[in-house]
């Protein structure tokens, strides 16, 4: 296939056009569209691993999950069917630059939560961010404890019985808070926050030092969730364009999330130039990973070296 047509296929997919619509608009077979998505997904992940390999300056991080499904919803699936049902995007975002630091696609389990937290820690050089926030998913506290905690063995008590074994202890510099939303008729009526690790004084200091946050929140990552649903037709609610294949769904999700970093100018990141005009910036530009907005051609033809 000519390069320009292949890029047109991927550009349609990246803009939230469904597989069959993309096939009709570009004059190719639907199977060709899915094949290019399968190729583009691993390319997006490898490109992210290469260009966001060094520790980005992330001072605070929210963790969140976004629901979608493959084939059919979990309530209609066979319990032994692991290739269909609910699928979740576990995401870690830098609120200051809007950079998607890490994405884990899979079921909403403790393993997925642990994977996104551990990878975020490694990708940020092991530094402890000033503030960590999330919803009330029970897996996050243990994942954060395991990732940032230190192993300590309690001293013997001298009492009868088996001595306590080593356990992970969260250091005092870890500050983690959760957000709980009370709803009435589908509308949020109140937001309740809770400090899990650290102290309220540490949270106040972290918010005072933040350039974007004033309260404990997950609003920046939730705003990204809305953008991703708009740019990935498979996740639009009440649609016929939902995914039917698990691997294809993951590949399309990788393309949507990681292309966003380099190719999507975020309105709230724009800055005024010396001439007084607004200059558009992508999350990668705000994080000092590049100095220009990448085109789909630049992004898809970039040669990986990992």
PETA-V132525 format. One record per pair of residues at least 6 apart in sequence whose C-alpha atoms are under 8 Angstrom apart, sorted by the first residue. I is the first residue (numbers start at 0). J is the second residue. If there is no record, write none. Layout:
i=<I,I>
j=<J,J>
This chain:
i=<4,5,6,6,6,7,8,8,8,8,8,9,9,9,9,10,11,12,12,12,13,13,13,13,13,14,14,15,15,15,15,16,16,16,17,17,17,18,18,18,18,19,21,21,22,22,22,22,33,36,36,36,36,37,37,37,37,38,39,39,39,39,40,40,40,40,40,40,41,41,42,42,43,43,43,43,43,44,44,44,45,45,46,46,47,48,49,49,49,50,51,51,51,52,53,53,53,54,54,54,55,55,55,56,56,57,57,57,57,58,58,58,58,58,59,59,59,59,59,59,59,60,60,60,60,60,60,60,60,61,61,61,61,61,61,61,61,61,61,61,62,62,62,62,62,62,62,62,62,62,63,63,63,63,63,63,63,63,64,64,64,64,64,65,65,65,65,66,66,66,66,67,67,67,67,68,68,68,68,68,68,68,68,69,69,69,69,69,69,69,69,69,69,69,70,70,70,70,70,70,71,71,71,72,72,72,73,73,73,74,75,76,76,82,82,83,83,83,85,86,86,86,86,87,87,87,87,88,88,88,88,89,89,89,89,89,89,89,90,90,90,90,90,90,90,91,91,91,91,91,91,91,91,92,92,92,92,92,92,93,93,94,94,94,95,95,96,96,96,96,96,97,97,98,98,98,98,99,99,99,99,100,100,101,101,101,102,102,102,103,103,103,104,104,104,105,108,109,109,109,112,112,112,113,113,113,113,116,116,116,117,117,120,120,120,120,125,127,127,127,128,129,129,129,129,130,130,130,130,130,130,130,131,131,131,131,132,132,132,132,132,132,132,133,133,133,133,133,133,134,134,134,134,135,135,135,140,144,144,144,145,147,147,147,148,148,148,148,149,149,149,149,150,150,150,150,151,151,151,151,152,152,152,152,153,153,153,155,155,156,169,171,171,172,173,173,174,174,174,174,174,174,174,175,175,175,175,176,176,176,176,176,176,177,177,177,177,177,177,178,178,178,178,178,178,178,179,179,179,180,180,180,180,180,181,181,181,181,181,182,182,192,206,206,206,206,207,227,227,227,228,228,229,230,231,231,231,232,232,233,233,233,233,234,235,242,258,259,259,260,260,260,261,261,261,261,261,261,261,261,262,262,262,262,262,262,263,263,263,264,264,264,264,264,265,265,265,265,266,266,268,268,268,268,268,269,269,269,269,270,270,270,270,271,271,272,279,280,280,281,281,283,284,284,284>
j=<25,35,295,296,299,25,21,22,25,32,35,32,35,36,295,295,21,18,21,231,230,231,254,255,258,230,231,229,230,231,232,230,231,232,232,233,240,29,32,33,240,29,29,32,28,29,31,32,247,247,250,251,254,246,247,250,251,250,250,251,254,299,249,250,251,252,253,254,250,253,299,303,253,254,257,258,299,253,254,257,303,305,301,303,257,305,303,304,305,288,100,122,288,122,122,123,124,122,123,124,122,123,286,123,286,93,95,123,128,93,128,129,130,209,93,94,128,129,130,131,209,91,92,93,94,128,130,131,132,91,92,93,94,131,132,133,216,217,219,220,89,90,91,92,131,132,133,134,217,220,89,90,91,133,134,217,220,221,87,88,89,90,107,87,88,89,224,85,86,87,88,85,86,87,234,83,84,85,86,87,234,241,242,82,83,84,85,86,241,242,243,244,245,248,83,84,241,242,243,244,83,84,85,83,84,85,83,84,85,84,84,83,84,244,245,243,244,245,106,104,105,106,107,104,105,106,107,102,103,104,105,102,103,104,105,111,112,115,99,100,101,102,103,115,220,99,100,101,102,115,116,119,220,98,99,100,101,219,220,99,100,211,219,220,210,211,268,282,283,285,286,219,282,260,282,283,286,256,257,260,282,119,122,115,118,119,115,253,256,111,114,115,111,249,252,111,138,138,139,142,138,139,142,138,139,142,143,142,143,146,142,146,126,127,146,147,147,147,172,173,173,172,173,174,205,173,174,175,176,202,205,206,173,174,175,176,175,176,177,178,215,216,217,139,176,177,178,216,217,177,178,179,217,177,178,179,195,167,168,169,167,169,170,173,167,168,169,170,167,168,169,170,165,166,167,168,165,166,167,168,163,164,165,166,163,164,165,162,163,162,196,196,197,197,196,197,194,195,196,197,198,201,202,194,195,196,197,192,193,194,195,196,215,192,193,194,195,215,216,190,191,192,193,215,216,217,190,191,192,187,188,189,190,191,187,188,189,190,191,188,189,215,212,213,214,215,213,234,255,256,234,235,235,255,251,252,255,240,241,240,241,242,248,241,241,248,298,281,282,281,282,283,281,282,283,284,289,292,293,298,281,292,293,294,295,298,281,282,292,279,280,281,282,292,279,280,281,282,279,280,279,280,281,282,285,277,278,279,280,277,278,279,280,277,278,278,292,291,292,291,292,289,290,291,292>
